[in-house]
Amino acid sequence: MKIPTLILASTMLIAGSAWAVNAAPSDYMPSNDKSAPDNSAQNARDRDNGAMTPMDQSNKPADLDITRQVRQAIESDSNLSTDAKNVKIITVDGVVWLRGPVKSAQEKAEIARAAHSVAGANKVHDQIEIASENKQ
C-alpha cells in the first residue's frame, strides 16, 4: 500500500517541477513596465577618457584594502538601499571615486561619509547620482 502512494507522490512532484520549468517569466515577476531598458547615456558617459570605471581599480594592496574597507562600511549600514550598497568604489593611489545611482541625498551623504572616514576628506571624488533627480 505504501508503494502506490510513493509512486503517486513522486509523479505529482515531477509534474509540479515541469510546470515550474515551463512557466513564463511573467509568472514570477509581474511588471507593468513594457519599455526596454536604455542606459545609452551612461554607456556614453563611461566611454569618456576621464571617467573612472571598475576596470581602473588599482591592484595595489593598499588600494584594494581601502576599497574593501569602504565597501564593508557601506554594506554594514542597514539603512542603505540595495542600489546604494551597489555603488562603484574605485581606488587608485589612495584616491577613491564613488559612482552610481542611489535613492536619496541622505544615501549619497552616508556613502561619502563612509569613504571619507576610510580614505580621508580630500581623497574622495563623489560622483554618485540621485536616481530621482535623473528621471524626467
LUMFI-945515 format. One record per residue: residue in one letter; x, y, z of N, C-alpha, C in turn. Coordinates in nm, 2 decimals, padded with zeros to 4 digits. Atoms other than C-alpha are relative to their C-alpha. Layout:
@aa:A; n_u:X; n_v:Y; n_w:Z; ca_u:X; ca_v:Y; ca_w:Z; c_u:X; c_v:Y; c_w:Z .
...
//
This chain:
@aa:M; n_u:00.08; n_v:-00.12; n_w:00.00; ca_u:00.00; ca_v:00.00; ca_w:00.00; c_u:00.09; c_v:00.12; c_w:00.00 .
@aa:K; n_u:-00.09; n_v:-00.12; n_w:-00.01; ca_u:00.29; ca_v:00.24; ca_w:00.07; c_u:00.06; c_v:00.02; c_w:-00.14 .
@aa:I; n_u:-00.07; n_v:-00.02; n_w:00.13; ca_u:00.45; ca_v:00.18; ca_w:-00.28; c_u:-00.09; c_v:00.08; c_w:-00.09 .
@aa:P; n_u:00.08; n_v:-00.09; n_w:00.09; ca_u:00.15; ca_v:00.32; ca_w:-00.48; c_u:-00.01; c_v:00.14; c_w:00.05 .
@aa:T; n_u:00.01; n_v:-00.14; n_w:-00.05; ca_u:00.13; ca_v:00.62; ca_w:-00.25; c_u:00.13; c_v:00.07; c_w:-00.04 .
@aa:L; n_u:-00.13; n_v:-00.06; n_w:00.03; ca_u:00.50; ca_v:00.68; ca_w:-00.30; c_u:00.01; c_v:00.03; c_w:-00.15 .
@aa:I; n_u:-00.01; n_v:-00.02; n_w:00.14; ca_u:00.47; ca_v:00.65; ca_w:-00.68; c_u:-00.09; c_v:00.12; c_w:-00.04 .
@aa:L; n_u:00.09; n_v:-00.11; n_w:00.02; ca_u:00.17; ca_v:00.89; ca_w:-00.68; c_u:00.07; c_v:00.13; c_w:00.04 .
@aa:A; n_u:-00.06; n_v:-00.13; n_w:-00.05; ca_u:00.36; ca_v:01.15; ca_w:-00.47; c_u:00.12; c_v:00.04; c_w:-00.09 .
@aa:S; n_u:-00.11; n_v:-00.03; n_w:00.09; ca_u:00.67; ca_v:01.12; ca_w:-00.70; c_u:-00.05; c_v:00.06; c_w:-00.13 .
@aa:T; n_u:00.06; n_v:-00.05; n_w:00.13; ca_u:00.46; ca_v:01.17; ca_w:-01.01; c_u:-00.05; c_v:00.14; c_w:00.02 .
@aa:M; n_u:00.05; n_v:-00.13; n_w:-00.02; ca_u:00.30; ca_v:01.48; ca_w:-00.86; c_u:00.11; c_v:00.10; c_w:00.02 .
@aa:L; n_u:-00.12; n_v:-00.09; n_w:-00.02; ca_u:00.64; ca_v:01.62; ca_w:-00.76; c_u:00.06; c_v:00.03; c_w:-00.14 .
@aa:I; n_u:-00.06; n_v:-00.02; n_w:00.13; ca_u:00.78; ca_v:01.57; ca_w:-01.11; c_u:-00.09; c_v:00.09; c_w:-00.09 .
@aa:A; n_u:00.09; n_v:-00.08; n_w:00.08; ca_u:00.47; ca_v:01.72; ca_w:-01.27; c_u:00.01; c_v:00.15; c_w:00.04 .
@aa:G; n_u:-00.01; n_v:-00.14; n_w:-00.06; ca_u:00.50; ca_v:02.03; ca_w:-01.04; c_u:00.13; c_v:00.06; c_w:-00.05 .
@aa:S; n_u:-00.12; n_v:-00.06; n_w:00.04; ca_u:00.86; ca_v:02.07; ca_w:-01.13; c_u:00.00; c_v:00.03; c_w:-00.15 .
@aa:A; n_u:00.01; n_v:-00.03; n_w:00.14; ca_u:00.79; ca_v:02.05; ca_w:-01.50; c_u:-00.08; c_v:00.13; c_w:-00.02 .
@aa:W; n_u:00.08; n_v:-00.12; n_w:00.01; ca_u:00.53; ca_v:02.33; ca_w:-01.46; c_u:00.09; c_v:00.12; c_w:00.03 .
@aa:A; n_u:-00.09; n_v:-00.11; n_w:-00.04; ca_u:00.79; ca_v:02.55; ca_w:-01.28; c_u:00.10; c_v:00.03; c_w:-00.11 .
@aa:V; n_u:-00.10; n_v:-00.02; n_w:00.11; ca_u:01.05; ca_v:02.50; ca_w:-01.56; c_u:-00.06; c_v:00.06; c_w:-00.12 .
@aa:N; n_u:00.06; n_v:-00.05; n_w:00.12; ca_u:00.80; ca_v:02.58; ca_w:-01.83; c_u:-00.08; c_v:00.13; c_w:00.03 .
@aa:A; n_u:00.07; n_v:-00.12; n_w:-00.03; ca_u:00.65; ca_v:02.88; ca_w:-01.65; c_u:00.06; c_v:00.12; c_w:-00.07 .
@aa:A; n_u:-00.04; n_v:-00.13; n_w:00.07; ca_u:00.67; ca_v:03.22; ca_w:-01.83; c_u:00.07; c_v:00.09; c_w:00.10 .
@aa:P; n_u:-00.06; n_v:-00.10; n_w:-00.10; ca_u:00.89; ca_v:03.49; ca_w:-01.67; c_u:-00.10; c_v:00.09; c_w:00.06 .
@aa:S; n_u:00.10; n_v:-00.09; n_w:-00.06; ca_u:00.58; ca_v:03.70; ca_w:-01.62; c_u:-00.07; c_v:-00.07; c_w:00.12 .
@aa:D; n_u:00.06; n_v:00.07; n_w:-00.11; ca_u:00.46; ca_v:03.43; ca_w:-01.38; c_u:00.08; c_v:00.03; c_w:00.13 .
@aa:Y; n_u:-00.09; n_v:-00.03; n_w:-00.11; ca_u:00.75; ca_v:03.52; ca_w:-01.15; c_u:00.01; c_v:00.15; c_w:00.04 .
@aa:M; n_u:-00.02; n_v:-00.14; n_w:-00.02; ca_u:00.79; ca_v:03.89; ca_w:-01.19; c_u:-00.10; c_v:00.09; c_w:-00.08 .
@aa:P; n_u:00.09; n_v:-00.08; n_w:00.07; ca_u:00.48; ca_v:04.08; ca_w:-01.29; c_u:00.05; c_v:00.14; c_w:-00.01 .
@aa:S; n_u:-00.04; n_v:-00.14; n_w:00.02; ca_u:00.55; ca_v:04.42; ca_w:-01.43; c_u:-00.09; c_v:00.07; c_w:-00.10 .
@aa:N; n_u:00.08; n_v:-00.08; n_w:00.09; ca_u:00.35; ca_v:04.69; ca_w:-01.59; c_u:00.09; c_v:00.08; c_w:-00.10 .
@aa:D; n_u:-00.09; n_v:-00.08; n_w:00.09; ca_u:00.66; ca_v:04.85; ca_w:-01.75; c_u:00.05; c_v:-00.09; c_w:-00.11 .
@aa:K; n_u:-00.04; n_v:00.08; n_w:00.12; ca_u:00.70; ca_v:04.71; ca_w:-02.10; c_u:00.10; c_v:00.07; c_w:-00.09 .
@aa:S; n_u:-00.10; n_v:-00.07; n_w:00.07; ca_u:00.96; ca_v:04.96; ca_w:-02.21; c_u:00.13; c_v:-00.07; c_w:00.01 .
@aa:A; n_u:-00.13; n_v:00.06; n_w:00.00; ca_u:01.30; ca_v:04.84; ca_w:-02.30; c_u:00.10; c_v:00.08; c_w:00.08 .
@aa:P; n_u:-00.09; n_v:-00.08; n_w:-00.08; ca_u:01.58; ca_v:04.94; ca_w:-02.06; c_u:00.10; c_v:00.07; c_w:-00.09 .
@aa:D; n_u:-00.09; n_v:-00.08; n_w:00.08; ca_u:01.80; ca_v:05.21; ca_w:-02.20; c_u:00.11; c_v:00.07; c_w:00.09 .
@aa:N; n_u:-00.11; n_v:-00.06; n_w:-00.08; ca_u:02.14; ca_v:05.30; ca_w:-02.04; c_u:00.10; c_v:00.06; c_w:-00.10 .
@aa:S; n_u:-00.09; n_v:-00.06; n_w:00.10; ca_u:02.29; ca_v:05.46; ca_w:-02.36; c_u:00.08; c_v:00.12; c_w:00.06 .
@aa:A; n_u:-00.06; n_v:-00.12; n_w:-00.06; ca_u:02.36; ca_v:05.78; ca_w:-02.17; c_u:00.12; c_v:-00.04; c_w:00.09 .
@aa:Q; n_u:-00.11; n_v:00.05; n_w:-00.09; ca_u:02.56; ca_v:05.60; ca_w:-01.90; c_u:00.11; c_v:-00.06; c_w:-00.08 .
@aa:N; n_u:-00.11; n_v:00.06; n_w:00.08; ca_u:02.75; ca_v:05.40; ca_w:-02.16; c_u:00.08; c_v:00.10; c_w:-00.07 .
@aa:A; n_u:-00.08; n_v:-00.10; n_w:00.07; ca_u:02.85; ca_v:05.71; ca_w:-02.35; c_u:00.08; c_v:00.08; c_w:00.10 .
@aa:R; n_u:-00.07; n_v:-00.07; n_w:-00.11; ca_u:02.95; ca_v:05.88; ca_w:-02.02; c_u:00.12; c_v:-00.08; c_w:00.04 .
@aa:D; n_u:-00.11; n_v:00.09; n_w:-00.04; ca_u:03.17; ca_v:05.58; ca_w:-01.93; c_u:00.11; c_v:-00.01; c_w:-00.10 .
@aa:R; n_u:-00.10; n_v:00.01; n_w:00.10; ca_u:03.35; ca_v:05.59; ca_w:-02.26; c_u:00.09; c_v:00.13; c_w:00.00 .
@aa:D; n_u:-00.08; n_v:-00.12; n_w:-00.02; ca_u:03.48; ca_v:05.94; ca_w:-02.17; c_u:00.13; c_v:-00.04; c_w:00.06 .
@aa:N; n_u:-00.13; n_v:00.04; n_w:-00.05; ca_u:03.85; ca_v:05.91; ca_w:-02.11; c_u:00.03; c_v:00.04; c_w:00.14 .
@aa:G; n_u:-00.02; n_v:-00.04; n_w:-00.14; ca_u:03.83; ca_v:06.09; ca_w:-01.78; c_u:-00.09; c_v:-00.07; c_w:00.10 .
@aa:A; n_u:00.09; n_v:00.07; n_w:-00.09; ca_u:03.55; ca_v:05.87; ca_w:-01.64; c_u:00.07; c_v:-00.12; c_w:00.06 .
@aa:M; n_u:-00.06; n_v:00.11; n_w:-00.07; ca_u:03.67; ca_v:05.62; ca_w:-01.38; c_u:-00.11; c_v:-00.12; c_w:00.00 .
@aa:T; n_u:00.09; n_v:00.12; n_w:00.00; ca_u:03.52; ca_v:05.27; ca_w:-01.42; c_u:00.07; c_v:-00.11; c_w:00.09 .
@aa:P; n_u:-00.06; n_v:00.11; n_w:-00.08; ca_u:03.58; ca_v:04.95; ca_w:-01.22; c_u:00.12; c_v:-00.06; c_w:-00.06 .
@aa:M; n_u:-00.12; n_v:00.05; n_w:00.07; ca_u:03.84; ca_v:04.85; ca_w:-01.48; c_u:00.12; c_v:00.08; c_w:00.04 .
@aa:D; n_u:-00.11; n_v:-00.08; n_w:-00.04; ca_u:04.05; ca_v:05.13; ca_w:-01.34; c_u:00.05; c_v:-00.03; c_w:00.14 .
@aa:Q; n_u:-00.04; n_v:00.03; n_w:-00.14; ca_u:04.07; ca_v:04.99; ca_w:-00.99; c_u:00.14; c_v:-00.05; c_w:00.00 .
@aa:S; n_u:-00.14; n_v:00.04; n_w:-00.02; ca_u:04.43; ca_v:04.95; ca_w:-00.88; c_u:00.01; c_v:-00.13; c_w:00.07 .
@aa:N; n_u:-00.02; n_v:00.12; n_w:-00.07; ca_u:04.56; ca_v:04.62; ca_w:-00.77; c_u:00.10; c_v:00.01; c_w:00.11 .
@aa:K; n_u:-00.10; n_v:-00.02; n_w:-00.11; ca_u:04.80; ca_v:04.77; ca_w:-00.52; c_u:-00.07; c_v:-00.05; c_w:00.13 .
@aa:P; n_u:00.07; n_v:00.04; n_w:-00.12; ca_u:04.73; ca_v:04.61; ca_w:-00.18; c_u:-00.06; c_v:00.11; c_w:00.08 .
@aa:A; n_u:00.05; n_v:-00.12; n_w:-00.08; ca_u:04.68; ca_v:04.95; ca_w:-00.01; c_u:-00.13; c_v:00.05; c_w:-00.06 .
@aa:D; n_u:00.12; n_v:-00.05; n_w:00.06; ca_u:04.42; ca_v:05.05; ca_w:-00.27; c_u:-00.11; c_v:-00.11; c_w:00.01 .
@aa:L; n_u:00.10; n_v:00.11; n_w:-00.02; ca_u:04.24; ca_v:04.71; ca_w:-00.25; c_u:-00.05; c_v:00.01; c_w:00.14 .
@aa:D; n_u:00.04; n_v:-00.01; n_w:-00.14; ca_u:04.23; ca_v:04.75; ca_w:00.13; c_u:-00.10; c_v:00.12; c_w:00.02 .
@aa:I; n_u:00.09; n_v:-00.12; n_w:-00.01; ca_u:04.07; ca_v:05.10; ca_w:00.10; c_u:-00.13; c_v:-00.04; c_w:-00.06 .
@aa:T; n_u:00.13; n_v:00.04; n_w:00.06; ca_u:03.81; ca_v:04.97; ca_w:-00.14; c_u:-00.08; c_v:-00.10; c_w:00.09 .
@aa:R; n_u:00.06; n_v:00.10; n_w:-00.09; ca_u:03.74; ca_v:04.67; ca_w:00.09; c_u:-00.06; c_v:00.07; c_w:00.12 .
@aa:Q; n_u:00.05; n_v:-00.06; n_w:-00.12; ca_u:03.70; ca_v:04.89; ca_w:00.39; c_u:-00.12; c_v:00.09; c_w:-00.03 .
@aa:V; n_u:00.11; n_v:-00.08; n_w:00.03; ca_u:03.47; ca_v:05.14; ca_w:00.22; c_u:-00.12; c_v:-00.09; c_w:-00.03 .
@aa:R; n_u:00.11; n_v:00.09; n_w:00.03; ca_u:03.26; ca_v:04.85; ca_w:00.08; c_u:-00.06; c_v:-00.06; c_w:00.13 .
@aa:Q; n_u:00.05; n_v:00.06; n_w:-00.13; ca_u:03.23; ca_v:04.69; ca_w:00.43; c_u:-00.08; c_v:00.10; c_w:00.08 .
@aa:A; n_u:00.08; n_v:-00.10; n_w:-00.07; ca_u:03.12; ca_v:05.02; ca_w:00.58; c_u:-00.13; c_v:00.03; c_w:-00.06 .
@aa:I; n_u:00.13; n_v:-00.02; n_w:00.07; ca_u:02.85; ca_v:05.06; ca_w:00.32; c_u:-00.09; c_v:-00.12; c_w:00.02 .
@aa:E; n_u:00.08; n_v:00.12; n_w:-00.01; ca_u:02.74; ca_v:04.70; ca_w:00.34; c_u:-00.06; c_v:-00.01; c_w:00.14 .
@aa:S; n_u:00.04; n_v:00.02; n_w:-00.14; ca_u:02.71; ca_v:04.72; ca_w:00.72; c_u:-00.11; c_v:00.10; c_w:00.04 .
@aa:D; n_u:00.10; n_v:-00.10; n_w:-00.03; ca_u:02.47; ca_v:05.02; ca_w:00.71; c_u:-00.14; c_v:-00.05; c_w:-00.05 .
@aa:S; n_u:00.13; n_v:00.06; n_w:00.03; ca_u:02.12; ca_v:04.87; ca_w:00.73; c_u:-00.10; c_v:00.10; c_w:-00.06 .
@aa:N; n_u:00.09; n_v:-00.10; n_w:00.05; ca_u:01.96; ca_v:05.20; ca_w:00.63; c_u:00.01; c_v:00.03; c_w:-00.15 .
@aa:L; n_u:-00.02; n_v:-00.03; n_w:00.14; ca_u:02.10; ca_v:05.20; ca_w:00.28; c_u:-00.08; c_v:-00.11; c_w:-00.09 .
@aa:S; n_u:00.07; n_v:00.08; n_w:00.10; ca_u:01.91; ca_v:05.06; ca_w:-00.02; c_u:00.10; c_v:-00.09; c_w:-00.07 .
@aa:T; n_u:-00.09; n_v:00.09; n_w:00.08; ca_u:02.04; ca_v:04.78; ca_w:-00.24; c_u:00.07; c_v:00.08; c_w:-00.11 .
@aa:D; n_u:-00.07; n_v:-00.09; n_w:00.10; ca_u:02.12; ca_v:05.05; ca_w:-00.51; c_u:00.12; c_v:00.06; c_w:00.07 .
@aa:A; n_u:-00.11; n_v:-00.07; n_w:-00.07; ca_u:02.33; ca_v:05.24; ca_w:-00.25; c_u:00.11; c_v:-00.10; c_w:00.03 .
@aa:K; n_u:-00.10; n_v:00.10; n_w:-00.03; ca_u:02.51; ca_v:04.92; ca_w:-00.15; c_u:00.08; c_v:-00.05; c_w:-00.12 .
@aa:N; n_u:-00.06; n_v:00.04; n_w:00.12; ca_u:02.60; ca_v:04.86; ca_w:-00.51; c_u:00.07; c_v:00.11; c_w:-00.08 .
@aa:V; n_u:-00.07; n_v:-00.11; n_w:00.06; ca_u:02.77; ca_v:05.19; ca_w:-00.59; c_u:00.14; c_v:-00.05; c_w:-00.04 .
@aa:K; n_u:-00.13; n_v:00.04; n_w:00.04; ca_u:03.10; ca_v:05.16; ca_w:-00.77; c_u:00.10; c_v:00.07; c_w:00.09 .
@aa:I; n_u:-00.10; n_v:-00.05; n_w:-00.08; ca_u:03.40; ca_v:05.21; ca_w:-00.55; c_u:00.13; c_v:-00.03; c_w:-00.07 .
@aa:I; n_u:-00.13; n_v:00.01; n_w:00.07; ca_u:03.73; ca_v:05.27; ca_w:-00.74; c_u:00.11; c_v:00.07; c_w:00.07 .
@aa:T; n_u:-00.12; n_v:-00.06; n_w:-00.07; ca_u:04.06; ca_v:05.33; ca_w:-00.57; c_u:00.12; c_v:-00.01; c_w:-00.08 .
@aa:V; n_u:-00.13; n_v:00.00; n_w:00.07; ca_u:04.38; ca_v:05.44; ca_w:-00.74; c_u:00.09; c_v:00.10; c_w:00.08 .
@aa:D; n_u:-00.10; n_v:-00.07; n_w:-00.08; ca_u:04.68; ca_v:05.56; ca_w:-00.54; c_u:-00.06; c_v:00.07; c_w:00.12 .
@aa:G; n_u:00.06; n_v:-00.06; n_w:-00.12; ca_u:04.48; ca_v:05.62; ca_w:-00.23; c_u:-00.12; c_v:00.09; c_w:-00.02 .
@aa:V; n_u:00.11; n_v:-00.09; n_w:00.03; ca_u:04.21; ca_v:05.83; ca_w:-00.40; c_u:-00.12; c_v:-00.09; c_w:-00.05 .
@aa:V; n_u:00.12; n_v:00.08; n_w:00.02; ca_u:03.85; ca_v:05.69; ca_w:-00.41; c_u:-00.10; c_v:00.08; c_w:-00.09 .
@aa:W; n_u:00.11; n_v:-00.05; n_w:00.08; ca_u:03.59; ca_v:05.75; ca_w:-00.68; c_u:-00.12; c_v:-00.08; c_w:00.04 .
@aa:L; n_u:00.13; n_v:00.06; n_w:-00.02; ca_u:03.23; ca_v:05.68; ca_w:-00.60; c_u:-00.09; c_v:00.03; c_w:-00.11 .
@aa:R; n_u:00.09; n_v:-00.02; n_w:00.12; ca_u:02.99; ca_v:05.63; ca_w:-00.89; c_u:-00.12; c_v:-00.09; c_w:00.01 .
@aa:G; n_u:00.12; n_v:00.09; n_w:00.00; ca_u:02.64; ca_v:05.50; ca_w:-00.94; c_u:-00.12; c_v:00.07; c_w:00.05 .
@aa:P; n_u:00.12; n_v:-00.06; n_w:-00.05; ca_u:02.28; ca_v:05.58; ca_w:-00.86; c_u:-00.04; c_v:-00.04; c_w:00.14 .
@aa:V; n_u:00.06; n_v:00.03; n_w:-00.13; ca_u:02.12; ca_v:05.60; ca_w:-00.51; c_u:-00.14; c_v:00.06; c_w:00.00 .
@aa:K; n_u:00.14; n_v:-00.04; n_w:-00.01; ca_u:01.77; ca_v:05.67; ca_w:-00.40; c_u:-00.02; c_v:00.14; c_w:00.06 .
@aa:S; n_u:00.02; n_v:-00.13; n_w:-00.07; ca_u:01.82; ca_v:05.99; ca_w:-00.19; c_u:00.13; c_v:00.07; c_w:00.03 .
@aa:A; n_u:-00.12; n_v:-00.08; n_w:-00.04; ca_u:02.06; ca_v:06.27; ca_w:-00.09; c_u:00.06; c_v:-00.06; c_w:00.13 .
@aa:Q; n_u:-00.05; n_v:00.06; n_w:-00.13; ca_u:02.08; ca_v:06.10; ca_w:00.25; c_u:00.09; c_v:-00.12; c_w:-00.03 .
@aa:E; n_u:-00.09; n_v:00.12; n_w:00.03; ca_u:02.22; ca_v:05.78; ca_w:00.10; c_u:00.13; c_v:00.05; c_w:-00.06 .
@aa:K; n_u:-00.12; n_v:-00.05; n_w:00.06; ca_u:02.46; ca_v:05.98; ca_w:-00.11; c_u:00.10; c_v:00.05; c_w:00.11 .
@aa:A; n_u:-00.09; n_v:-00.06; n_w:-00.11; ca_u:02.59; ca_v:06.16; ca_w:00.20; c_u:00.06; c_v:-00.11; c_w:00.09 .
@aa:E; n_u:-00.05; n_v:00.11; n_w:-00.09; ca_u:02.62; ca_v:05.84; ca_w:00.41; c_u:00.11; c_v:-00.08; c_w:-00.07 .
@aa:I; n_u:-00.11; n_v:00.07; n_w:00.07; ca_u:02.83; ca_v:05.67; ca_w:00.14; c_u:00.12; c_v:00.08; c_w:-00.01 .
@aa:A; n_u:-00.11; n_v:-00.09; n_w:00.00; ca_u:03.05; ca_v:05.97; ca_w:00.10; c_u:00.07; c_v:00.01; c_w:00.14 .
@aa:R; n_u:-00.05; n_v:-00.01; n_w:-00.13; ca_u:03.09; ca_v:05.99; ca_w:00.48; c_u:00.09; c_v:-00.13; c_w:00.03 .
@aa:A; n_u:-00.07; n_v:00.13; n_w:-00.02; ca_u:03.20; ca_v:05.62; ca_w:00.48; c_u:00.13; c_v:00.00; c_w:-00.07 .
@aa:A; n_u:-00.12; n_v:-00.01; n_w:00.08; ca_u:03.45; ca_v:05.68; ca_w:00.21; c_u:00.10; c_v:00.10; c_w:00.06 .
@aa:H; n_u:-00.09; n_v:-00.09; n_w:-00.06; ca_u:03.59; ca_v:05.99; ca_w:00.38; c_u:00.06; c_v:-00.05; c_w:00.13 .
@aa:S; n_u:-00.05; n_v:00.05; n_w:-00.13; ca_u:03.63; ca_v:05.81; ca_w:00.71; c_u:00.12; c_v:-00.10; c_w:-00.03 .
@aa:V; n_u:-00.11; n_v:00.10; n_w:00.03; ca_u:03.85; ca_v:05.54; ca_w:00.54; c_u:00.11; c_v:00.07; c_w:-00.08 .
@aa:A; n_u:-00.11; n_v:-00.05; n_w:00.09; ca_u:04.04; ca_v:05.74; ca_w:00.27; c_u:00.05; c_v:00.14; c_w:00.04 .
@aa:G; n_u:-00.04; n_v:-00.14; n_w:-00.03; ca_u:04.05; ca_v:06.09; ca_w:00.41; c_u:-00.09; c_v:00.10; c_w:-00.08 .
@aa:A; n_u:00.10; n_v:-00.09; n_w:00.05; ca_u:03.84; ca_v:06.40; ca_w:00.34; c_u:00.04; c_v:00.05; c_w:-00.14 .
@aa:N; n_u:-00.04; n_v:-00.05; n_w:00.13; ca_u:04.05; ca_v:06.52; ca_w:00.04; c_u:00.03; c_v:-00.10; c_w:-00.11 .
@aa:K; n_u:-00.03; n_v:00.11; n_w:00.09; ca_u:04.08; ca_v:06.18; ca_w:-00.13; c_u:-00.12; c_v:-00.07; c_w:-00.05 .
@aa:V; n_u:00.12; n_v:00.07; n_w:00.05; ca_u:03.72; ca_v:06.11; ca_w:-00.23; c_u:-00.06; c_v:00.09; c_w:-00.11 .
@aa:H; n_u:00.07; n_v:-00.07; n_w:00.11; ca_u:03.56; ca_v:06.21; ca_w:-00.57; c_u:-00.14; c_v:-00.06; c_w:00.00 .
@aa:D; n_u:00.13; n_v:00.04; n_w:-00.01; ca_u:03.19; ca_v:06.18; ca_w:-00.51; c_u:-00.08; c_v:00.03; c_w:-00.13 .
@aa:Q; n_u:00.07; n_v:-00.01; n_w:00.13; ca_u:03.02; ca_v:06.12; ca_w:-00.85; c_u:-00.13; c_v:-00.08; c_w:00.00 .
@aa:I; n_u:00.13; n_v:00.08; n_w:-00.02; ca_u:02.71; ca_v:05.94; ca_w:-00.71; c_u:-00.11; c_v:00.09; c_w:-00.05 .
@aa:E; n_u:00.12; n_v:-00.06; n_w:00.05; ca_u:02.38; ca_v:06.03; ca_w:-00.87; c_u:-00.12; c_v:-00.04; c_w:00.08 .
@aa:I; n_u:00.12; n_v:00.03; n_w:-00.07; ca_u:02.05; ca_v:06.06; ca_w:-00.70; c_u:-00.10; c_v:-00.04; c_w:-00.11 .
@aa:A; n_u:00.08; n_v:00.05; n_w:00.11; ca_u:01.81; ca_v:05.85; ca_w:-00.92; c_u:-00.12; c_v:00.08; c_w:-00.03 .
@aa:S; n_u:00.12; n_v:-00.07; n_w:00.02; ca_u:01.50; ca_v:06.06; ca_w:-00.86; c_u:00.03; c_v:00.13; c_w:-00.08 .
@aa:E; n_u:-00.04; n_v:-00.12; n_w:00.07; ca_u:01.69; ca_v:06.37; ca_w:-01.00; c_u:00.03; c_v:-00.02; c_w:-00.15 .
@aa:N; n_u:-00.03; n_v:00.03; n_w:00.14; ca_u:01.77; ca_v:06.19; ca_w:-01.33; c_u:-00.12; c_v:-00.03; c_w:-00.08 .
@aa:K; n_u:00.12; n_v:00.04; n_w:00.07; ca_u:01.41; ca_v:06.09; ca_w:-01.41; c_u:-00.07; c_v:00.12; c_w:-00.06 .
@aa:Q; n_u:00.07; n_v:-00.12; n_w:00.06; ca_u:01.22; ca_v:06.32; ca_w:-01.65; c_u:-00.14; c_v:-00.04; c_w:-00.02 .
//
